[in-house]
């Protein structure tokens, strides 16, 4: 019931705080996704519910409307791959890392858990409220390396912490 209350609260706050929807109904896709998510809560992991809430917001196509995972306010573990990615016209590359993985800087990312990064970005975009393609290329890099996001997208199984990368 806690998650269902949160989902309803997100809908109410979206209506209240988003100027476009104060006087008109939220988009039909938003409310349909809200109903489906509330119905399925019992079958989903926390990460999948979180991503589902983002999927509700994605229907708004507003770049400043989003959900974030903050360590002090969430049950979700804020774990990331120790690499920073960047999208170039030639592909997605590692541009920064921790000391242990410094040799990976400059490598092209061919796959994350056998999924091409472009496919993962499309999945992330389905769960993010972005107004244009450039926004997902810029803001999609962080979720691409987020353990909870990868779990929520079904790329990682619940409880998995290790992530297999294919790099060139």
N, C-alpha and C positions, 0 to 999 in steps of 0.2 A: 504493500500500500504506500510505503514511503516513496518509491520511484513513481508511482502513479500520481501522487500529490505533486512531486517535482515536475512531472510532465505537464500537468494542468497549470502549475504556477508559471512555467515557461511560456505556455500559450497565453495566459492572462497578462503577463508582463510584456510579452511581445506586442500584444494588442494595445496595452496602455502606453508603452514607451516608443512605439514606432509611429511616427506622425501619419504615415500613409493609411494606417489601419485603425486609427482612433474612431473614425466615423464610418468606416466601411468594414465589411467582414474580412477576415484573414483569407488568403487564397485557399481554394478548395483542396489543393494538394497538401497544404500545411495541415488542415484539419483532418484529412484522410490519413496522413502519416501519423498524426497525433493519436487518432483512434486506434490505428493498427499497432503502434508502439505500446500503448496502454494495454491492449489485448494480449500482446506477446510478452509482456514483462516477465512472467513466470518462467519462460523458456530461454531467456537471454542472460548473458553475463553482464556485469556492471559495465564493462568496456563496450559491449554491443548496445546497451541502453544509451550510454553516453553518445556513441556514434549515431544512434537513432534520433536523439535530440538534435544533434547537428544536422541530420538529414531533414528534420522538420524545418529548421531555419534556412536550409539551402534554397527552399522554394521562394524565399524573399529576394534573393539576388542582391543583397546589400552587404558590401564588404566590411562594414563596421558592426555587423550583428554576428556574434559568434560565441562559442563556448570555449573556455580555457580550463586546463587542469592546473590548479595551484596546490602545492604540497600540503599547505596548512589547512585547506578547506575541503579536502576530498578523500574518499576511500580508495580512489584509484592511485596506484603507485606511479610516480612521475619518473619513469625510466626511459632512457634514450640510448640509441646506438651512439658510441663515442666518436661519431663522425659527423661533419657538417657537409651537406650536399648543396650543389648549385646547378641550376639548369642553364646550359649553354645551347646555342643552336645545334651543336654536334651531339648533344646528349647530356645526361646528368653525371656530374663528376664529384669526387670527394675534394673539398677545398680546405678542410681543416680537420684535425683529429687530436686525440689525446697523445701523450708521449709514446705510449705503447704501440700505437698504430700509425706513427708518423710516416712510415714507408708507404702508406696507402694514399697519401695526398697526391692528387693528380690522376688517380685511377678513375676510369669510367665505370659507372654502375650499370651492369648488364641485367641484374636481377636481384630481387629481395625475396628470399624463400621461393625461388623459381618463377617469380612474377616479374615481368618487365616493369621498370620504374614508370614508364608512360602509362601502363595499365593501372598501376597503383595510384598515380596522380588522378586518373579519371575516377577511380573509386573514391578518393579523398574529395574530389570536387563534388561528387554526389552528396557529400555530407558537410559541405562548407558553403556558407553564404558569400558568394563572390559575384561581383558585377561584370567581370570580364576575364578573358583567358590569361592575361598578364598577371592578374592577382593570384591565380592558382599557381602559376609558375614561381612567383615570389613567395607566397605564404605557404605553399604546399611542401616546401622543402623540410620544414621542421616536423610536420606530422609524418613525413616519409620515414623518419628515423625514430618515431615514438613507439615504444613497446605497447602501451595501452591502445594506441590507434591501430597498430598492426593486428593486435588481438581483436579489437572491435570490428575490423574489416574481415576477420576470419582468415587472415594470412598466417597468424600464429595461433596455435591451440592455447586454450586457457592454461595459465600457469607457466607457459614457456617464457624463458628470459633470454635464451640465446637466439640469435638471428643469423641465418645463412645468407651471405652475400656472394654474388658472382661479379667479379671485378676484372677489368682488363687494364 
